[in-house]
Amino acid sequence: MDCPIVDRIRTDARGERARLVASLRATPASIAPRYFYDALGCALYGAICVLPEYYPTRIEQAIFDGHREAIAASVGQGGTWVDLGAGDGAKSERWFEHVRPARYVAVDAARGALQQALARLASRHPAIAMSGVVADFEEGLAIGDLLPDGAVTFFYPGSSIGNFTPDGALGFVRAIRAHLAGRRGGGLLIGVDTRKDRDRLASAYDDALGVTALFNRNVLTHVNRVLGSDFDVRDFRHVALYDATAGRVEMHLEALRAVDVSVDGAVRRFYAGERIHTENSYKYDPADFDRLLGAAGFSQRRAWLDPARDFAVFHAR
């Protein structure tokens, strides 16, 4: 089955390279999270999701399993299912028999992952029309022309919304609401990680096996391929910390010693203890996220939580 993939990355390669170089030369330095997801990064992220410390995937799935009928009834059947940050598509596939989409649109920044996911899913579900979109959510969600008439469900699991700042999250959710304007049925089905004990959050982002550390440090290997830089991953350690005031987990790479790195032909010195900021993951009180959905224009909102209130699933229309 043909599964066309459309590229909606707006930044040209030269501009993207310049932006990456500028972020590495800045003080403090940073790397956009999109650079996590080369082939190895995607595989490592999949391993993170099954670690015992990384509760979000496990608890979200328990919520889905425990409330599958109620959630499916709220979403409705048919229409188009848009999988935001699709990865391997496995989370969406578990919904197919319950919501019976006519069309599946997988959206992800990693083209290779999209190709593999669509090939697998198309062979297993030939009755569902499938396509892919390569997109960077930081650039927006320009997919309106790819959505047919009728109900559309945007599926955004795993608390990936936490990678946006709160203002950015509001803007992104508003963009989804704009795509839903005038449509009946469907809506936004989204997973949200909640605020909780600092130690619990710290272990989720710094597991005992060190898989998250490998995932974080691998971003330097990817950057080396993109820029021709010469980062040595052995010179940096993984750091995860929780900022309770901001309500976010931060991931950094910290230089173990003073090192000189060639970044686009110029030397950038990283001093011992200096950090490269690689990711934020914001956590929300359920009431706060409900208000965010309301501010984005969703008037009908339902939430399902686990007994410990560690994670929330919202459906909004």
N, C-alpha and C positions, 0 to 999 in steps of 0.2 A: 504494500500500500504506500502511495506517495504521501509523504509528510513534509510539506514545504516549510522552510525556516526563513523568516524575515529578520534582517538585521536592523535594529532601531537605535544602535549606538550613534549618537550625534557627534561626539567629539572625534575629530580626525586623529590618526595615529601620531602625527607630529605634535598636535596640541596636547594629547594625552601624555606623551613622553615629557613634554615641557612641564606639565603640571606635576608629574611624579618627581622630576628632578628638583623643582622648586620646593616641594614638600620635604625632600630629604636634606636639602641645603638649609632649610629654615631652622630656627631655634624657638621652641622645640621641634624636632623632626617628626614626621609622620608618614605613614603609608596607608593609602586607602584600602579598606577591607576587600575590595574586588580582587586584589592581587593575592589573596589567600588561595584562590580557586583555580590553580592549574590542575593538571591531572592528579598529581600526588596530593595536593591540598584537598581536592574533592574526596579522594579515598580516605584521607586522614579525618576529614569532617564526618564521613560516614562512620568511622570507628569511634569518634567522640560520642556520637549519638547513642551508642550501645554501652558506654561505660557506666558502671554502677553509680559513680559520683554525678553523672550528668542526668539529673532527674527530669528536665523539661520534656524530652522525647517520650520517656516512659509514662509520665503522669498525663501528658496530653493524650497519648494513645489510650490510657485507661479512661479518661473522660469521654473520648470518642466512642470507645467500646461500651461504656456504661450508659450512654445517652444517645446511641446511634439512631434509634427510631425517632426520638423527639427532635433531634437536630435535623434529620432528613426531612421530617414533616415540616419543619420551619423553613428549610431551604426550598423544598419542592422538587419535582422531577422534570427532566427534559432540559432544553436550553443548552447554554454554553458554560463549560466549567473552565475557568481561567486559573491556572496553577502558578502562583507567584513564587519565584525561587524554587522551581520544580525539582531540581536535583535529579534523582533517578525516577521520580514520579510515583514511588511506592505509596506514599501517603495518600495521594489522590486515588490511586487504583483501588484502595480499600473502600472508597465511596461509590465506585461506579455502579455496583449492583443495587445500591440504595437510592441514588439520585438519578440514575439512568441518563446521563448527558447525551445529547445528540452530537456535540462537538467538544473536543478537548484542546485547549490552547496552553501549551507549556511555555513559561516565561523564565529565562535564566540568563545570567551574564556569561555562562560557560557554554559555548557552542558545542564542544565535544560531548559534554554531559547531555545536552538536549538531543543530539543525534542518537546517542545510545539509548536514552530513555524512550524516545518516540519509536525507534525501531522495535524495542521490546514490547511496548504497550500496543502498538499497532498490530503486531502479530497475535497478541492475546485478545484484543478487542476490535476485530475488523469492522464491526457495525458503527463504531464511533469515528467520526471524521477528526483527524488530528493534524495539528500544525504547531510550529514553534516560533518564539520571538526571542532574539538576542537583545537584551536591554540592560541598561544600567539605571537602577531605580533612583540614583542621585540626580539623574537627568530628567526624571519625571516618568510618566507612564503613557507614552504616546501610542496607544494601540486601538483607539476608538474606531478607526477605519477597518480594523480586522474583525470586529465583533458584529455578527449578523443581528437582525431584529430578533426580539424575544427576550426571554429571561436569561440573565447572566449571573453566575456566581463566581466571585473572586475568592479564592482559597489561599490564605496566607498563614500557614501553620508554623510552629516551632518558635514563636516569639521573635521572629526576625524583625518585627516592627521595632524592637528595642535597639536595633543598630542605628536608627534615626534619633536625632535630638527630639525632645518633645514637640518643639515647633515644626521640625521636619516631619515627624510622624503625623501631626495634624494636617500638614499640607498634602502628604501622600494619601491619607485617608480621604481627604476632600476630593482629590483627583479621582479616586475610585468611585466616590459618591457621584461625581459628575458623569462618569461613564454609565451609571445606573439610572440617571434621570430619565423619566418617562417610560421605564420598563416595569413590567409586573413580574413578581417572583424573583428568585435568586437572592442577591445581596452580597454581603461580605461575611465570610466565615473565617475567623482569625483567632490564633492562639496568642496568649499574653502571659509572660512570666510575672509573678508577683514579688513584692518586696518581702524579704525574710531575713533570717539570721545571717550575720556577716560570715561566720565560719562555713555555713552551708553553701553560700554563694562562692566563697573562695575555693572550696574543694571542687565544686562543679567546673571551675575554670582553671584548675591546677591539679589534675588528677594524679594519683599515686604512680601510675604507669608512665606518665610523662607524654601521653599522646597529644594533649593540648599544647604542650611545650614544643613538640615536633611540628605541629600544625602552625604555630605562631612563627617559629624560626624558619620554616620552609618558605615563608613569604620573601625572605632575603634571597633564597635560591632563585625564585621566580623573578625578582627584581634584577638579579644578575643577568638573567637571560634577556630581559626586556631592554636594559640599559647598557649591557656590557660592563657593569660595575664588578667590583671584586670583594664584596662582603664575604667574610668567612663566618659561617653560622656558629663556629666554636668560640667566637669572640663575644657572643651575646647570650644572655640568659632570658628565659621567659618570666615575666612578672604579671601577676593578676592581682588586682586590689579592688576593694569596694568603697566607693564614695557614698556614704550614707546620706549626706546632705543633698547631693545631686540624684541619688537613687540609681546609680549605675555601677556596673562592673567595668573596669578598664583593663585592657591588655596592652602591654608594652614589651619591648625588647631592650634590655639594659646592657650596656657595654661592660664587660668584665675587666677591661684594661683600656688604656688609651690606644686607639687604632686609627690609622689613616685609610680612608676608602676612596677610590677613584669613582666619582659620580659624574658621568658625562664629560670626562676629560679634565675635571678639576678635583683636587683633593678636598675631601670633607673629613675633618678630624672629629671623632667621637671620643670624648673624655671618659675615663672610668666612672661608672655610675650614671652616665648620660643615657636618656631613654628615647626610643622611637615609639611613638604612640600608634598602635595598629588597629584598635577596635574599642568601641563603647557598646555596652549592652544595658539599656535602661530597663528598670523594673517598675511596675505600676501597681498601686492599690486598685482593686477592681472598680471601686466607685470613681476613681480618678479617670480610668480608661473609659468607663461608661460616659462620663462627662465629655471626654475627648470625642467620642463617637457622636454625641449629641451636637457638639460644636461643629463637627464636620457635615452636619445635615441629615444624619440618620435619626429618624423619629421613632422607629420600632427597633428595640434592642432586647436581646435575651442573653443570659449568661449561664454557663454551667461551670462549676468548680469541683475540685476533689475535696474530700472531707477536711484535709489540713489547710485548704485554701492556698496551696503552693502554686497553682496554675489556674488560669481561666480561659475558657473558650467562649467567644462572643459570636452571635449571629445578628447582623444589623441590616436594616433596609431603610 
